[in-house]
């Protein structure tokens, strides 16, 4: 990383062991401040370090190449793109700078990255465009329809004696070996964060934690598309890494003007609490997690959303979780997240499940957030075996930042 805003960078490359989390490079970046230049340099560093993986991931993303990018050649598709770009440039100019830097570093078109960042929102609204909205010269030749990726699962509880969440990060085959861990700060140690990042995307559409003691994981959900371009979930989740408190994270997660929706688990390591959030555009529900174990896949469970769409994988994972005894320990959560009893749509997806004929996607990593130990552990292979790949020391991350004693008590009204 070069330039006035840059500090230092280092990268550690790790071996692909043929099972989640596969190859998991570690990129450390320190920038002097949170200026626009620094945000651009952050993106540029991510892009340049992972240029090959970024390009391949985007080239092998069939919906991006066959549906969404060709739509930009039409007046209706271009109009949607410009509408989304205007909304995000106004709301999150610093994250637009990160994407611009990523495009420079990876040497890929900015349009590819921007559309990839808005896959759910752009695809959903594009699917609703009628033929009459296209100009006479437009070629409308791509397959239209909202995607149903059914990505990710969480199982959590927060009792007086134990407070934990386990998360399976799932995605398509084109993302295998195209993820990395980012350890970054833009300014002082209080701005530092750790995130599991997809090459070619903002940090993070998966999970992360910052020095203020706020962590999160994410699950895809499928609300009906909004009527007009609005804020995308990938930009909103990027803001969680900059949030100063749980209140701030909840405010960002539930802000008005969203074009889609998301399910978020917030982990407040300073107040030892977990909150599950479901969002569908301008509607949301916040659920405080207690001693009762709570499993979440890719369907709304606390917010009623008419005409939501989801796939068989989510239905099967929820059904299988209901069949199994409720967990009372972190180890029991990991055993459930590693379950492969359902041969068609297991909870955990790997080479073994696909050899057996499963019909869903791939688990890229399993992480255990432990709010008592103040740690996040990424497991090696099937999490039921309990083998650790790497552990994030969140207690140290917080203590080297502002420390929990400076955090206000949550004031968000549930």
C-alpha positions as CSV (number, residue, x, y, z in Angstrom):
1,X,0.0,0.0,0.0
2,X,1.5,3.3,-1.0
3,X,0.6,7.0,-0.7
4,X,0.0,9.5,2.1
5,X,-2.9,7.6,3.6
6,X,-1.1,4.3,3.8
7,X,0.6,2.8,6.8
8,X,1.7,-0.8,6.5
9,X,0.6,-4.1,5.1
10,X,1.5,-7.8,5.3
11,X,0.0,-11.0,4.0
12,X,0.3,-14.6,5.1
13,X,-0.8,-17.3,2.6
14,X,-2.0,-20.6,3.9
15,X,-2.4,-24.1,2.4
16,X,-5.6,-25.4,0.9
17,X,-6.3,-28.5,3.0
18,X,-9.2,-29.6,0.8
19,X,-11.9,-28.8,3.3
20,X,-13.5,-25.7,4.9
21,X,-12.1,-23.1,5.3
22,X,-9.8,-24.2,2.4
23,X,-7.0,-21.8,1.7
24,X,-7.6,-18.8,4.1
25,X,-5.0,-16.0,3.5
26,X,-4.6,-13.4,6.1
27,X,-4.2,-9.8,5.1
28,X,-3.1,-7.1,7.7
29,X,-3.5,-3.5,6.7
30,X,-2.9,-0.3,8.8
31,X,-3.8,3.1,7.3
32,X,-3.2,6.4,9.0
33,X,-6.8,7.7,9.0
34,X,-10.3,7.2,7.8
35,X,-10.1,9.7,4.9
36,X,-11.5,8.9,1.5
37,X,-8.0,8.3,0.3
38,X,-7.5,5.7,3.0
39,X,-10.8,3.9,2.1
40,X,-9.6,3.8,-1.6
41,X,-6.2,2.5,-0.5
42,X,-7.9,-0.2,1.6
43,X,-9.8,-1.4,-1.5
44,X,-6.8,-1.1,-3.7
45,X,-4.8,-3.3,-1.3
46,X,-7.5,-6.0,-1.2
47,X,-7.7,-5.9,-4.9
48,X,-4.0,-6.1,-5.7
49,X,-3.3,-8.8,-3.1
50,X,-6.1,-11.0,-4.4
51,X,-6.4,-9.9,-8.1
52,X,-6.3,-13.4,-9.5
53,X,-8.9,-14.8,-7.1
54,X,-11.1,-11.8,-7.6
55,X,-11.1,-12.1,-11.4
56,X,-11.7,-15.9,-11.4
57,X,-14.5,-15.6,-8.8
58,X,-16.3,-13.0,-10.9
59,X,-15.7,-14.7,-14.2
60,X,-17.1,-18.0,-12.8
61,X,-20.2,-16.3,-11.3
62,X,-22.7,-17.4,-13.9
63,X,-25.6,-15.1,-12.8
64,X,-23.3,-12.1,-12.9
65,X,-21.9,-12.9,-16.3
66,X,-25.0,-14.2,-18.0
67,X,-27.8,-12.1,-16.5
68,X,-26.8,-9.0,-14.6
69,X,-23.9,-7.6,-16.6
70,X,-25.7,-8.1,-20.0
71,X,-28.6,-6.2,-18.5
72,X,-26.4,-3.1,-18.3
73,X,-26.5,-3.0,-22.1
74,X,-30.2,-2.2,-22.0
75,X,-31.7,1.1,-21.1
76,X,-33.8,-0.4,-18.3
77,X,-30.9,-2.2,-16.7
78,X,-28.6,0.8,-17.1
79,X,-31.3,2.9,-15.4
80,X,-31.4,0.6,-12.4
81,X,-27.6,0.6,-12.2
82,X,-27.5,4.4,-12.2
83,X,-30.2,4.6,-9.6
84,X,-28.4,2.2,-7.2
85,X,-25.1,4.0,-7.8
86,X,-26.7,7.4,-6.9
87,X,-28.2,6.0,-3.7
88,X,-25.0,4.5,-2.5
89,X,-22.7,7.4,-3.5
90,X,-24.9,9.6,-1.3
91,X,-25.3,7.2,1.7
92,X,-21.9,5.5,1.8
93,X,-19.4,7.5,-0.3
94,X,-16.4,6.0,1.6
95,X,-17.4,2.5,0.7
96,X,-17.9,3.4,-3.0
97,X,-14.3,4.6,-2.7
98,X,-13.3,1.2,-1.4
99,X,-14.9,-0.5,-4.4
100,X,-13.2,1.9,-6.8
101,X,-9.9,1.1,-5.2
102,X,-10.7,-2.6,-5.4
103,X,-11.3,-2.2,-9.1
104,X,-8.0,-0.5,-9.6
105,X,-6.1,-3.1,-7.5
106,X,-7.7,-6.1,-9.0
107,X,-7.8,-4.6,-12.6
108,X,-11.5,-5.5,-13.0
109,X,-14.3,-3.2,-14.1
110,X,-16.0,-1.2,-11.3
111,X,-19.4,-2.2,-12.7
112,X,-18.6,-5.8,-12.1
113,X,-17.8,-5.2,-8.4
114,X,-20.8,-2.8,-7.8
115,X,-23.3,-5.3,-9.3
116,X,-21.7,-8.2,-7.4
117,X,-22.1,-6.2,-4.2
118,X,-25.8,-5.7,-5.0
119,X,-26.6,-9.2,-6.3
120,X,-29.9,-9.6,-4.4
121,X,-31.2,-6.1,-4.8
122,X,-30.3,-5.5,-8.4
123,X,-31.4,-9.0,-9.5
124,X,-34.7,-8.7,-7.7
125,X,-35.6,-5.4,-9.3
126,X,-34.4,-6.5,-12.7
127,X,-36.7,-9.5,-12.5
128,X,-39.6,-7.2,-12.0
129,X,-38.9,-5.0,-15.1
130,X,-41.5,-5.6,-17.7
131,X,-40.8,-5.9,-21.4
132,X,-42.5,-2.5,-22.0
133,X,-39.8,-0.8,-19.9
134,X,-37.1,-1.7,-22.5
135,X,-36.3,0.5,-25.4
136,X,-37.0,-0.8,-28.9
137,X,-33.3,-1.5,-29.6
138,X,-32.7,-3.3,-26.3
139,X,-31.7,-7.0,-26.4
140,X,-33.6,-8.7,-23.6
141,X,-31.9,-12.1,-23.9
142,X,-30.9,-13.1,-20.4
143,X,-32.7,-15.4,-18.0
144,X,-34.6,-13.2,-15.5
145,X,-35.7,-14.1,-12.0
146,X,-34.6,-13.6,-8.4
147,X,-31.8,-15.8,-7.2
148,X,-32.5,-18.1,-4.3
149,X,-29.0,-18.8,-2.9
150,X,-30.1,-20.1,0.6
151,X,-26.8,-19.3,2.1
152,X,-25.7,-19.8,5.8
153,X,-27.0,-21.1,9.1
154,X,-26.7,-19.9,12.7
155,X,-27.4,-21.6,16.1
156,X,-27.2,-19.6,19.2
157,X,-28.2,-19.2,22.9
158,X,-27.2,-16.8,25.6
159,X,-27.9,-18.2,29.1
160,X,-26.6,-16.8,32.5
161,X,-23.8,-19.4,32.3
162,X,-23.0,-19.6,28.5
163,X,-23.4,-17.2,25.6
164,X,-22.3,-18.5,22.1
165,X,-23.3,-18.6,18.5
166,X,-22.1,-21.0,15.7
167,X,-22.3,-19.9,12.1
168,X,-21.9,-21.9,8.8
169,X,-20.8,-19.5,6.0
170,X,-22.2,-21.0,2.8
171,X,-21.8,-19.9,-0.8
172,X,-21.3,-21.1,-4.4
173,X,-18.5,-23.3,-5.7
174,X,-16.9,-20.2,-7.3
175,X,-16.1,-18.9,-3.8
176,X,-14.0,-21.8,-2.7
177,X,-10.4,-20.6,-2.2
178,X,-11.6,-17.0,-2.9
179,X,-12.0,-15.8,0.7
180,X,-9.5,-14.3,3.1
181,X,-9.3,-12.8,6.6
182,X,-8.8,-9.1,6.7
183,X,-7.3,-7.4,9.8
184,X,-7.5,-3.7,9.2
185,X,-7.5,-0.3,10.9
186,X,-8.1,3.1,9.5
187,X,-6.7,5.4,12.1
188,X,-6.0,4.4,15.8
189,X,-6.4,0.9,17.3
190,X,-10.1,1.7,18.2
191,X,-10.9,1.5,14.4
192,X,-9.4,-2.0,14.0
193,X,-11.6,-4.9,12.8
194,X,-11.3,-8.5,11.7
195,X,-13.5,-9.9,8.9
196,X,-14.0,-13.0,6.8
197,X,-14.1,-11.5,3.3
198,X,-15.0,-12.6,-0.2
199,X,-12.6,-11.6,-2.9
200,X,-14.1,-8.9,-5.0
201,X,-16.4,-7.6,-2.2
202,X,-16.5,-5.2,0.6
203,X,-15.8,-6.5,4.1
204,X,-17.9,-8.2,5.0
205,X,-20.8,-10.2,3.6
206,X,-20.0,-13.0,6.0
207,X,-18.9,-12.3,9.5
208,X,-16.6,-10.0,11.5
209,X,-15.9,-8.1,14.7
210,X,-14.4,-4.7,15.6
211,X,-12.4,-3.2,18.4
212,X,-15.5,-1.7,20.0
213,X,-16.6,-5.3,20.8
214,X,-19.3,-5.5,18.2
215,X,-19.4,-8.7,16.1
216,X,-21.9,-10.1,13.6
217,X,-22.8,-12.9,11.3
218,X,-25.2,-12.8,8.4
219,X,-27.9,-15.1,6.8
220,X,-29.5,-14.5,3.4
221,X,-33.3,-14.0,3.3
222,X,-35.5,-13.3,0.3
223,X,-38.0,-10.5,0.7
224,X,-39.9,-9.3,-2.4
225,X,-37.9,-6.6,-4.2
226,X,-38.4,-2.9,-3.5
227,X,-40.1,-0.8,-6.1
228,X,-37.1,1.4,-6.6
229,X,-33.3,1.4,-6.1
230,X,-32.4,1.5,-2.4
231,X,-29.6,0.6,0.0
232,X,-28.0,-2.8,-0.4
233,X,-27.3,-5.3,2.4
234,X,-23.6,-5.5,1.5
235,X,-23.0,-1.8,2.1
236,X,-25.0,-1.9,5.3
237,X,-23.0,-4.9,6.6
238,X,-19.8,-3.0,5.8
239,X,-20.9,-0.3,8.1
240,X,-21.1,-2.7,11.1
241,X,-17.3,-2.9,11.1
242,X,-17.2,0.9,11.7
243,X,-20.0,0.9,14.3
244,X,-19.0,2.3,17.7
245,X,-21.7,0.4,19.6
246,X,-24.5,-2.1,19.4
247,X,-26.9,0.8,19.2
248,X,-25.1,2.1,16.1
249,X,-25.0,-1.3,14.5
250,X,-28.8,-1.8,15.1
251,X,-29.5,1.6,13.7
252,X,-27.6,0.8,10.6
253,X,-29.2,-2.6,10.2
254,X,-32.7,-1.2,10.5
255,X,-32.3,2.1,8.7
256,X,-34.9,3.1,6.2
257,X,-34.5,3.0,2.4
258,X,-33.3,-0.6,2.0
259,X,-33.9,-2.3,-1.3
260,X,-33.8,-5.9,0.1
261,X,-33.4,-7.5,3.5
262,X,-31.1,-9.5,5.7
263,X,-30.8,-11.5,8.8
264,X,-28.1,-10.4,11.2
265,X,-26.8,-11.8,14.5
266,X,-25.1,-9.1,16.5
267,X,-22.7,-10.1,19.3
268,X,-21.9,-7.4,21.8
269,X,-18.8,-8.7,23.6
270,X,-18.9,-5.8,26.0
271,X,-22.4,-6.3,27.3
272,X,-22.4,-10.1,26.7
273,X,-25.5,-10.2,24.5
274,X,-26.7,-11.6,21.2
275,X,-29.5,-10.0,19.2
276,X,-31.1,-11.5,16.1
277,X,-32.3,-9.0,13.6
278,X,-34.6,-9.6,10.6
279,X,-35.0,-6.8,8.0
280,X,-37.3,-6.5,5.0
281,X,-36.8,-3.1,3.4
282,X,-38.3,-0.6,5.9
283,X,-39.6,-3.2,8.4
284,X,-37.6,-5.0,11.0
285,X,-37.7,-7.1,14.2
286,X,-35.0,-7.3,16.8
287,X,-35.0,-10.4,19.1
288,X,-32.8,-10.6,22.2
289,X,-31.4,-14.1,22.4
290,X,-31.8,-15.8,25.8
291,X,-31.4,-19.3,27.2
292,X,-33.7,-20.8,24.6
293,X,-31.5,-22.1,21.7
294,X,-32.4,-20.4,18.4
295,X,-31.6,-21.7,14.9
296,X,-31.8,-19.5,11.8
297,X,-31.4,-20.4,8.2
298,X,-32.8,-18.4,5.2
299,X,-36.5,-17.8,6.1
300,X,-38.0,-15.1,8.2
301,X,-38.9,-16.4,11.7
302,X,-39.8,-13.3,13.7
303,X,-40.9,-10.9,10.9
304,X,-43.9,-11.8,8.8
305,X,-43.0,-11.1,5.1
306,X,-45.7,-12.0,2.6
307,X,-44.3,-13.5,-0.7
308,X,-40.8,-14.0,0.6
309,X,-38.9,-16.6,-1.5
310,X,-36.6,-19.3,-0.3
311,X,-35.4,-22.7,-1.5
312,X,-35.5,-26.3,-0.4
313,X,-32.2,-26.1,1.4
314,X,-33.5,-23.7,4.1
315,X,-36.6,-25.7,4.6
316,X,-34.6,-28.9,5.0
317,X,-32.1,-27.4,7.4
318,X,-34.8,-25.9,9.6
319,X,-36.6,-29.2,9.7
320,X,-33.4,-31.1,10.6
321,X,-32.6,-28.7,13.4
322,X,-36.1,-29.3,14.8
323,X,-35.5,-33.0,14.8
324,X,-32.3,-32.8,16.8
325,X,-32.0,-32.2,20.5
326,X,-31.6,-28.6,21.4
327,X,-27.9,-27.7,22.1
328,X,-26.8,-26.8,25.6
329,X,-23.0,-26.4,24.9
330,X,-20.8,-25.0,22.2
331,X,-19.8,-28.5,21.3
332,X,-23.4,-29.5,20.7
333,X,-23.9,-26.5,18.5
334,X,-20.9,-27.5,16.4
335,X,-22.2,-31.0,16.1
336,X,-25.5,-29.8,14.7
337,X,-23.8,-27.4,12.3
338,X,-21.8,-30.3,11.0
339,X,-24.8,-32.5,10.5
340,X,-25.1,-34.3,7.2
341,X,-28.0,-36.7,7.9
342,X,-30.2,-35.2,5.2
343,X,-28.4,-36.4,2.0
344,X,-30.2,-33.9,-0.3
345,X,-29.9,-30.7,1.7
346,X,-27.5,-31.2,4.7
347,X,-26.7,-28.4,7.2
348,X,-23.0,-28.8,6.5
349,X,-21.9,-28.8,2.8
350,X,-18.5,-30.3,1.8
351,X,-16.8,-32.7,-0.6
352,X,-18.4,-35.7,1.2
353,X,-21.9,-34.4,1.0
354,X,-21.6,-33.5,-2.7
355,X,-20.2,-37.0,-3.4
356,X,-23.3,-38.3,-1.7
357,X,-25.5,-36.3,-4.1
358,X,-26.5,-33.2,-2.2
359,X,-28.3,-30.5,-4.2
360,X,-27.2,-27.3,-2.4
361,X,-24.1,-25.1,-2.1
362,X,-20.8,-25.3,-0.1
363,X,-19.8,-24.4,3.4
364,X,-16.7,-22.2,3.2
365,X,-16.1,-21.8,7.0
366,X,-17.7,-22.5,10.3
367,X,-17.1,-20.0,13.1
368,X,-17.9,-20.1,16.8
369,X,-18.4,-16.8,18.6
370,X,-17.9,-17.2,22.3
371,X,-18.9,-14.2,24.2
372,X,-17.6,-15.6,27.5
373,X,-14.1,-16.3,26.2
374,X,-14.3,-13.2,24.0
375,X,-13.1,-15.2,21.0
376,X,-14.1,-16.3,17.5
377,X,-12.8,-19.7,16.4
378,X,-12.8,-20.8,12.8
379,X,-13.0,-24.5,12.6
380,X,-11.1,-26.9,10.3
381,X,-13.2,-29.3,8.3
382,X,-16.5,-30.6,9.7
383,X,-17.1,-28.6,12.9
384,X,-18.5,-31.6,14.7
385,X,-14.8,-32.8,15.0
386,X,-14.0,-29.6,17.0
387,X,-10.7,-29.0,15.2
388,X,-9.5,-25.3,15.3
389,X,-8.0,-23.6,12.2
390,X,-7.6,-20.2,13.7
391,X,-8.8,-18.1,16.6
392,X,-9.5,-14.4,16.9
393,X,-8.6,-13.0,20.3
394,X,-11.4,-10.5,20.7
395,X,-10.5,-9.6,24.3
396,X,-7.1,-8.4,23.0
397,X,-8.7,-6.6,20.1
398,X,-11.0,-4.7,22.5
399,X,-8.3,-4.0,25.1
400,X,-5.9,-2.5,22.5
401,X,-8.7,-0.3,21.2
402,X,-11.0,1.7,23.5
403,X,-11.8,-1.0,26.0
404,X,-15.3,-2.0,27.1
405,X,-15.3,0.4,30.1
406,X,-15.8,3.3,27.6
407,X,-18.9,1.7,26.0
408,X,-22.3,3.1,26.8
409,X,-25.1,0.7,27.8
410,X,-27.3,-0.3,24.9
411,X,-30.3,2.1,24.6
412,X,-31.9,0.6,21.4
413,X,-35.6,0.0,22.2
414,X,-36.6,-3.6,21.5
